[in-house]
């Protein structure tokens, strides 16, 4: 058993800030699956999955740096909010730059590797948790994701529902095509339709 597994997230962050830098790698690994899952959901709004994962890891770094236990929220909740906001901000930035690929952005995660103690991360903006009002980021925080997917399912065809389920499970296009007996092109078209419907739903919620 890893020596950190018995500690709470809050205890881990306290030790990290006390100088145990290797804890950062443990937290990154612990929350990697959450970032990947959220990237698959955010993919419906635009962006590429791997780029969104990178942005999500940046959000996770922000969460570690900015988390304040005195605010009353758990680290896991704060981390999900930071990851959601970072991903959505990247999508919006890409749209504003007329679909400039997200992979053209500098990797802030690599830039921060020497700053695991949280004392020097100049390239990452500070998040103020008490001021988090972005409806899109909130919509994709843990408590809203399931409700959003359920609502979205009501607007999808049976094929689209099957594709969405497999997509959110992390299944790639070719495997989805094999499982559903469809061509990869038809699966791609279904994903694009789902993304379009998801965006319309999100815009109506503003």
CORRAMO-V171804 format. One record per backbone hydrogen bond with DSSP energy under -0.5 kcal/mol. NH is the residue of the N-H (numbers start at 0). CO is the residue of the C=O. If there is no record, write none. Layout:
nh->{NH | NH}
co->{CO | CO}
//
This chain:
nh->{4 | 6 | 11 | 12 | 13 | 14 | 15 | 16 | 17 | 18 | 19 | 20 | 22 | 23 | 24 | 25 | 26 | 27 | 28 | 29 | 30 | 31 | 34 | 35 | 36 | 37 | 38 | 39 | 40 | 41 | 42 | 43 | 44 | 45 | 51 | 52 | 53 | 54 | 55 | 56 | 57 | 58 | 59 | 60 | 61 | 62 | 63 | 64 | 65 | 66 | 70 | 71 | 77 | 78 | 79 | 80 | 81 | 82 | 83 | 84 | 85 | 86 | 87 | 88 | 89 | 90 | 91 | 92 | 93 | 94 | 95 | 96 | 97 | 98 | 99 | 103 | 104 | 107 | 110 | 111 | 112 | 114 | 117 | 123 | 124 | 128 | 130 | 131 | 132 | 137 | 138 | 139 | 140 | 143 | 144 | 145 | 147 | 148 | 149 | 150 | 151 | 152 | 153 | 154 | 155 | 160 | 161 | 162 | 163 | 164 | 165 | 166 | 167 | 168 | 169 | 170 | 175 | 176 | 177 | 178 | 179 | 180 | 181 | 186 | 187 | 188 | 189 | 190 | 191 | 192 | 193 | 194 | 195 | 196 | 197 | 198 | 199 | 200 | 201 | 202 | 203 | 204 | 205}
co->{1 | 3 | 7 | 8 | 9 | 10 | 11 | 12 | 13 | 15 | 14 | 18 | 19 | 20 | 20 | 21 | 22 | 23 | 24 | 25 | 26 | 28 | 30 | 31 | 32 | 33 | 34 | 35 | 36 | 37 | 38 | 40 | 41 | 42 | 47 | 48 | 49 | 50 | 51 | 52 | 53 | 54 | 55 | 56 | 57 | 58 | 59 | 60 | 61 | 62 | 67 | 68 | 73 | 74 | 75 | 76 | 77 | 78 | 79 | 80 | 81 | 82 | 83 | 84 | 85 | 86 | 87 | 88 | 89 | 90 | 91 | 92 | 94 | 93 | 93 | 100 | 101 | 105 | 106 | 107 | 109 | 111 | 114 | 120 | 122 | 126 | 127 | 128 | 130 | 133 | 134 | 135 | 137 | 140 | 140 | 141 | 143 | 144 | 145 | 146 | 147 | 148 | 149 | 151 | 152 | 156 | 157 | 158 | 159 | 160 | 161 | 162 | 163 | 164 | 166 | 165 | 171 | 172 | 173 | 174 | 175 | 176 | 176 | 182 | 183 | 184 | 185 | 186 | 187 | 188 | 189 | 190 | 191 | 192 | 193 | 194 | 195 | 196 | 197 | 198 | 199 | 200 | 202}
//
